Amino acid sequence: MTTLLSTPPIPQQEALQPLSALGAGTRGVIRGTEGLDVDDAALLRAMGLGIGSRVRVFRVGEPCVVAVGGVTPHCKCGGLCRIGVARRLADRIMVAVQAQA
């Protein structure tokens, strides 16, 4: 299995968690993937779930529903699109949780 999305260096203070482990309302930044094949990685990028993307969990479970911030500047939803991600993919998306304001 080939991983297409490479993981950039992670600051030591940043603990990563799988997207599937986050609770509803949790915000974070995608920092990497673990064990995704080329097709799955391309699908996630096409949906706006690439390295550095900001996400917020709206629904936990199958599928995991997340809002993706700033998908495109032309997005009619104001740059905050909600998409469903299969659990098998959400388990492999590693997220740095952002502190709640």
RODO-2510 file (C-alpha; in nm, 4 decimals, decimal comma):
residues 101
     n   res          X          Y          Z
     1     m     0,0000     0,0000     0,0000
     2     t     0,1367     0,3391    -0,1019
     3     t     0,0747     0,6546     0,0970
     4     l     0,0304     0,9543    -0,1314
     5     l    -0,0131     1,2243     0,1324
     6     s     0,3138     1,2720     0,3136
     7     t     0,3238     1,4002     0,6668
     8     p     0,5110     1,7276     0,7212
     9     p     0,7197     1,7716     1,0369
    10     i     0,4991     1,7964     1,3453
    11     p     0,5814     2,0296     1,6335
    12     q     0,6602     1,8281     1,9473
    13     q     0,3766     1,9828     2,1485
    14     e     0,1182     1,8737     1,8897
    15     a    -0,0492     1,5430     1,9740
    16     l    -0,2283     1,3792     1,6818
    17     q    -0,5517     1,1835     1,6970
    18     p    -0,7486     0,9998     1,4306
    19     l    -1,0415     1,2013     1,2968
    20     s    -1,2716     0,9167     1,4007
    21     a    -1,1689     0,9611     1,7681
    22     l    -1,2754     1,3264     1,7933
    23     g    -1,6009     1,4315     1,9535
    24     a    -1,8737     1,6434     1,7985
    25     g    -1,7772     2,0102     1,7963
    26     t    -1,4035     1,9400     1,8033
    27     r    -1,1927     2,1527     1,5689
    28     g    -0,8546     2,0576     1,4291
    29     v    -0,6069     2,0660     1,1445
    30     i    -0,5250     1,7643     0,9313
    31     r    -0,1549     1,6854     0,9740
    32     g    -0,1205     1,3529     0,7955
    33     t    -0,2570     1,0146     0,7023
    34     e    -0,1636     0,6614     0,7932
    35     g    -0,1712     0,3834     0,5374
    36     l    -0,4012     0,5318     0,2760
    37     d    -0,3673     0,4024    -0,0769
    38     v    -0,3282     0,6396    -0,3711
    39     d    -0,6970     0,6344    -0,4690
    40     d    -0,8234     0,7041    -0,1164
    41     a    -0,5719     0,9871    -0,0709
    42     a    -0,6799     1,1438    -0,4022
    43     l    -1,0464     1,1167    -0,3029
    44     l    -0,9830     1,2909     0,0291
    45     r    -0,7870     1,5711    -0,1377
    46     a    -1,0679     1,6191    -0,3920
    47     m    -1,3109     1,6643    -0,1010
    48     g    -1,0839     1,9228     0,0612
    49     l    -0,9339     1,6917     0,3241
    50     g    -0,5663     1,7460     0,2507
    51     i    -0,2722     1,8199     0,4778
    52     g    -0,3294     2,1538     0,6513
    53     s    -0,7081     2,1567     0,6047
    54     r    -0,9142     2,2854     0,8971
    55     v    -1,1989     2,0598     1,0073
    56     r    -1,4784     2,0581     1,2640
    57     v    -1,6604     1,7389     1,3621
    58     f    -2,0394     1,7613     1,3381
    59     r    -2,1347     1,3957     1,3750
    60     v    -1,9395     1,1064     1,5163
    61     g    -1,9896     0,7558     1,3797
    62     e    -2,0495     0,6066     1,0374
    63     p    -2,0164     0,8253     0,8446
    64     c    -1,8174     1,0830     1,0374
    65     v    -1,9586     1,4199     0,9265
    66     v    -1,7099     1,7069     0,9208
    67     a    -1,7083     2,0672     0,8077
    68     v    -1,4081     2,1548     0,5961
    69     g    -1,3024     2,5197     0,6213
    70     g    -1,1960     2,7125     0,3150
    71     v    -1,2479     2,4370     0,0596
    72     t    -1,2541     2,6804    -0,2318
    73     p    -1,2990     3,0554    -0,2573
    74     h    -1,5904     2,9940    -0,4978
    75     c    -1,7884     2,7706    -0,2630
    76     k    -2,1488     2,8909    -0,2282
    77     c    -2,1710     2,7670     0,1305
    78     g    -1,9318     3,0352     0,2503
    79     g    -1,6273     2,8112     0,2645
    80     l    -1,7573     2,5674     0,5238
    81     c    -1,8784     2,2521     0,3493
    82     r    -2,0001     1,9456     0,5398
    83     i    -1,9061     1,6049     0,4091
    84     g    -1,9381     1,2469     0,5304
    85     v    -1,6258     1,0341     0,5648
    86     a    -1,6351     0,6552     0,5976
    87     r    -1,5009     0,5260     0,9282
    88     r    -1,2225     0,3300     0,7550
    89     l    -1,0930     0,6582     0,6104
    90     a    -1,1566     0,8707     0,9220
    91     d    -0,9458     0,6197     1,1205
    92     r    -0,6459     0,7072     0,8998
    93     i    -0,6765     1,0884     0,8959
    94     m    -0,4546     1,2300     1,1707
    95     v    -0,5664     1,5597     1,3235
    96     a    -0,4038     1,8102     1,5593
    97     v    -0,6844     1,9256     1,7886
    98     q    -0,7177     2,3024     1,8263
    99     a    -0,7867     2,4567     2,1641
   100     q    -1,1479     2,5649     2,2070
   101     a    -1,1901     2,9423     2,2281
***
